[in-house]
Amino acid sequence: MSTTSLWLLAPLALSPQDVTFEEYDPPSTLVVPAHEITRARYPFVDVHNHQWQMPTQDLDETVAAMDALNMAVMVNLSGRAGDDDHLAGCLENVRANQPGRFLVFTNLDYEGIEQPGWGERMAQQVADDVALGAAGLKIYKSLGMRVRDASGARVPVDDERIDPVWKKCGELGVPVLIHSADPAPFWQPWDARNERWLELKEKPERKREPGVDPSWEELIAEQTRVFAKHSGTTFINAHMGWMANDLDRLGRLLDEHPNVVTEIGAVLAELGRQPRHAARWFERYQDRVLFGKDAWAPGEYHVYFRVLETDDEYFDYYRRRHGHWKMYGMALPDEILRKLYYENALRLFPQLDRDLFPRD
């Protein structure tokens, strides 16, 4: 076969003008110190995780992966998963196979919210679940965005029918991890000026439509009114309240509501592009931030450790659609790392096994 015929069989290369935005991802030529961190400096509590199959899951396998990361305890926020027996199954599996290594949260079912006494019944359900072993209550973003009552009306985050539940959590001394809204660009025009253009291209169902969906500001205001009205209840504001791109605003929220703490799940890309400002913010609010990640993917934790622990420059985040930019390390001091990784969680969850963590 001639050289010419071999060339004809080779795939045609795209011209430079044909490369798409999604395809353009050149490796960096920058040569700077790099530290791949595969294990956290201190044992940590991941307060934001989901283990949907926990009743039948091989927890030994999961714990082996946790040990490699130095994760002492995982909080499974999906305790009910639409099944009244699911929570009991989660707790039974943990007690039988890996006691002390997992906490499990319960969840709400909004069906029948328009019926008299729904709030009191749900509050009692939460009390029963806590007596069974649940460590807290997780509220999904569906509240405020998708949940509707029998009339078809949207149920806002601060719907007064839910008040008995928030009050009961305060009486029981268990935290509420609440996820309201999503990144604000999902509500903005999907055009060349939208920072989440790539994410909306890959996940178009995440686009929110003005006049159809409640606005971002409306959802955040509803959530904030819950924080203010129920000051005796501890709330964990999930995903840094979707304000990690505006840390000063998040700081004001924490200043105004001492019953609120937050966690860093799924917003690391925001912190990694503002390392100096974020490090100063963490110094000020070091007692109010918990470690969380969200989706269980062990290799992705390595980027969290690198952003939090090193001063590395210009490295990749693990998912381009969440952050179409490079990461920089915050180099948090040990005192703050210990609080972020486990000390703040120890104050929030008295049931944690202290022997899993360093002693002062």
Secondary structure, DSSP 8 states (H G I E B T S, - for coil): --HHHHHHHS-----GGG--TTT---------------S-SS-EEEEEE--TTGGG--HHHHHHHHHHHTEEEEEE--SSTT-HHHHHHHHHHHHHH-TTSEEEEE----TTTTSTTHHHHHHHHHHHHHHHT--EEEE-THHHHT-B-TTS-B--TT-GGGHHHHHHHHHHT--EEE--S--GGGGS--STT-TTHHHHHH-GGG---BTTB--HHHHHHHHHHHHHHTTTS-EEEGGGGG-TT-HHHHHHHHHH-TTEEEE-TT-HHHHHTSHHHHHHHHHHTTTSEE---BS--GGGHHHHHHHHH----SB--S-TTT-SS-B------HHHHHIIIIIHHHHH-TTS-GGGS---
